């Protein structure tokens, strides 16, 4: 009787470990399956063909480039840097969902879905609170995708998510 119990216990532990391994691998693979992140690499023409003319076109500072803002889908597609051919950054606004969270959730709610962030705290440069996540493979101290959530207070709803496709710049 004791031997049967130990055999079944080992089988259950083995299956549990196997499920954990598959879950961890699946999370890594899922990032580019997200409908929002699938916009990375699309051309300006592909975005306009899919969503029509943007509600607003704007120049962006820093590395230069252009942003196409679509109010109804709560997203700006950003074509940044010298190579401005494809979407390489995104800004999402309250109500937009991605990676299982919704912009507008507070930091604690986001943490309950995405896990512990890389950093969280007050950003004196932006004069708001931010929370940072890296996703995908890490290289040179950064992930394939970097996500910054912003809020007026540490406990307030987020008002924006900035998503940077760092892999594009490697």
Backbone torsions as a table, in degrees:
resi	resn	phi	psi	omega
1	UNK	NA	-42.0	-179.0
2	UNK	-65.5	-37.7	179.6
3	UNK	-65.7	-40.8	178.0
4	UNK	-62.5	-41.3	178.2
5	UNK	-60.7	-45.6	-179.5
6	UNK	-65.9	-38.0	177.7
7	UNK	-63.2	-48.2	179.8
8	UNK	-65.0	-37.4	177.5
9	UNK	-62.6	-43.9	178.0
10	UNK	-63.7	-40.6	178.2
11	UNK	-62.6	-46.0	-179.8
12	UNK	-63.4	-44.0	178.5
13	UNK	-63.0	-41.7	178.5
14	UNK	-62.4	-46.3	179.1
15	UNK	-63.6	-39.1	176.8
16	UNK	-62.4	-43.3	178.0
17	UNK	-64.5	-40.1	178.8
18	UNK	-63.0	-44.1	176.8
19	UNK	-61.3	-41.0	179.0
20	UNK	-62.3	-43.5	178.7
21	UNK	-62.0	-46.0	179.8
22	UNK	-64.2	-38.5	179.1
23	UNK	-64.3	-43.0	179.2
24	UNK	-64.8	-44.6	179.2
25	UNK	-65.0	-38.3	-178.8
26	UNK	-64.4	-40.3	179.9
27	UNK	-60.4	-41.3	178.7
28	UNK	-65.1	-39.3	-177.7
29	UNK	-75.7	-27.2	-174.1
30	UNK	-71.5	-20.8	-171.5
31	UNK	-55.3	-47.1	-178.4
32	UNK	-82.4	-4.4	173.6
33	UNK	-81.8	-15.6	179.9
34	UNK	-61.8	131.8	-177.9
35	UNK	-56.5	-34.4	179.4
36	UNK	-70.9	-45.4	-177.3
37	UNK	-71.7	-15.3	176.7
38	UNK	-69.5	-9.6	176.8
39	UNK	-74.8	-20.2	178.4
40	UNK	-57.7	133.0	177.8
41	UNK	90.9	-7.4	177.8
42	UNK	-78.3	146.4	179.3
43	UNK	-80.2	166.3	176.2
44	UNK	-57.2	-43.2	-179.4
45	UNK	-63.4	-39.4	178.6
46	UNK	-65.7	-40.8	178.3
47	UNK	-64.5	-48.0	-179.6
48	UNK	-65.7	-37.1	176.8
49	UNK	-63.6	-34.5	-178.3
50	UNK	-81.3	-40.9	-171.7
51	UNK	-115.9	-4.1	-177.5
52	UNK	83.9	-172.7	179.4
53	UNK	-66.8	139.6	-178.8
54	UNK	-69.5	157.6	175.4
55	UNK	-70.3	-26.9	-178.7
56	UNK	-153.5	136.6	171.1
57	UNK	-112.4	136.4	179.9
58	UNK	-144.7	146.9	173.2
59	UNK	-77.8	146.8	177.3
60	UNK	-112.8	148.4	179.3
61	UNK	-81.1	-164.5	179.0
62	UNK	67.5	-113.4	-176.0
63	UNK	-76.8	-3.2	-176.3
64	UNK	82.6	167.2	178.7
65	UNK	133.3	-167.2	-176.0
66	UNK	-135.0	146.5	175.5
67	UNK	-119.3	136.9	174.5
68	UNK	-112.0	115.7	-177.1
69	UNK	-102.6	131.5	176.9
70	UNK	-120.8	107.6	-175.4
71	UNK	-64.1	-41.7	-175.2
72	UNK	-66.8	-28.4	178.3
73	UNK	-105.0	3.3	171.8
74	UNK	59.0	47.5	-177.1
75	UNK	-149.5	144.5	169.4
76	UNK	-114.3	127.9	175.3
77	UNK	-94.7	127.1	-173.4
78	UNK	-115.0	130.6	176.9
79	UNK	-112.6	90.2	-170.5
80	UNK	-102.6	158.4	172.4
81	UNK	83.6	-173.7	179.7
82	UNK	-66.6	-36.1	178.3
83	UNK	-94.0	92.8	-172.5
84	UNK	-103.7	28.2	-173.9
85	UNK	-78.2	-30.1	-172.7
86	UNK	-132.1	161.0	174.9
87	UNK	-63.1	122.2	178.5
88	UNK	-128.1	-3.6	173.6
89	UNK	-147.7	158.9	179.3
90	UNK	-139.1	149.5	167.3
91	UNK	-124.4	130.5	-179.0
92	UNK	-116.4	147.5	-174.8
93	UNK	-121.3	167.1	-174.1
94	UNK	-47.2	131.0	-179.7
95	UNK	102.8	-19.6	-179.0
96	UNK	-79.6	132.3	-179.5
97	UNK	-105.1	144.5	172.3
98	UNK	-164.4	150.3	179.5
99	UNK	48.4	30.8	176.4
100	UNK	85.3	2.9	177.8
101	UNK	-122.8	164.5	178.8
102	UNK	-123.6	131.5	173.5
103	UNK	-61.7	128.7	-172.3
104	UNK	119.6	-20.9	172.8
105	UNK	-70.6	155.5	175.6
106	UNK	-85.3	171.3	-175.8
107	UNK	-57.6	-41.7	-179.4
108	UNK	-64.2	-39.9	178.3
109	UNK	-64.7	-41.4	178.9
110	UNK	-65.0	-42.3	179.1
111	UNK	-60.8	-35.5	179.9
112	UNK	-66.5	-22.2	178.6
113	UNK	-95.5	-48.2	-172.9
114	UNK	-94.3	-10.3	-178.9
115	UNK	90.2	-171.5	-176.3
116	UNK	-66.4	128.2	179.7
117	UNK	-75.2	164.9	175.6
118	UNK	-68.3	-37.9	179.3
119	UNK	-153.7	153.1	178.5
120	UNK	-154.8	130.6	177.9
121	UNK	161.7	-171.7	-178.6
122	UNK	-79.4	135.2	177.8
123	UNK	-109.4	102.1	-176.7
124	UNK	-64.6	-26.0	178.6
125	UNK	-66.9	-47.3	-179.2
126	UNK	-88.3	-14.6	-178.4
127	UNK	59.7	41.9	173.0
128	UNK	-150.6	-178.3	179.6
129	UNK	-99.9	141.9	-177.8
130	UNK	-133.3	158.9	175.3
131	UNK	-139.8	133.6	-172.8
132	UNK	-118.2	136.3	173.5
133	UNK	-129.0	146.4	169.3
134	UNK	-112.4	139.4	176.5
135	UNK	-130.7	154.4	-179.7
136	UNK	83.1	-167.6	-178.8
137	UNK	-71.5	139.9	177.7
138	UNK	-96.0	137.9	176.7
139	UNK	-147.7	135.1	-179.5
140	UNK	54.4	38.2	175.5
141	UNK	77.4	14.0	176.7
142	UNK	-142.6	153.9	179.1
143	UNK	-84.7	172.5	174.8
144	UNK	-59.2	-38.8	-178.9
145	UNK	-129.8	134.2	179.4
146	UNK	-117.2	129.3	-178.2
147	UNK	-121.8	125.7	176.9
148	UNK	-113.6	119.9	172.8
149	UNK	-97.4	141.8	179.7
150	UNK	-125.3	146.0	177.5
151	UNK	-151.5	156.1	179.9
152	UNK	-68.3	-31.9	178.0
153	UNK	-138.3	162.1	-179.4
154	UNK	-61.5	-27.0	-178.2
155	UNK	-105.2	2.5	-177.6
156	UNK	-83.6	160.8	173.9
157	UNK	-62.8	145.0	177.3
158	UNK	-69.2	144.9	179.9
159	UNK	-112.2	-5.0	-179.7
160	UNK	-166.0	151.1	169.2
161	UNK	-129.9	125.2	176.1
162	UNK	-105.6	128.5	-176.5
163	UNK	-121.0	119.2	-177.4
164	UNK	-110.6	125.1	179.0
165	UNK	-86.9	81.3	-176.3
166	UNK	-63.7	-30.6	179.1
167	UNK	-59.9	-32.4	179.8
168	UNK	-60.3	-33.9	-173.6
169	UNK	-87.3	-5.6	-179.6
170	UNK	-78.2	NA	NA
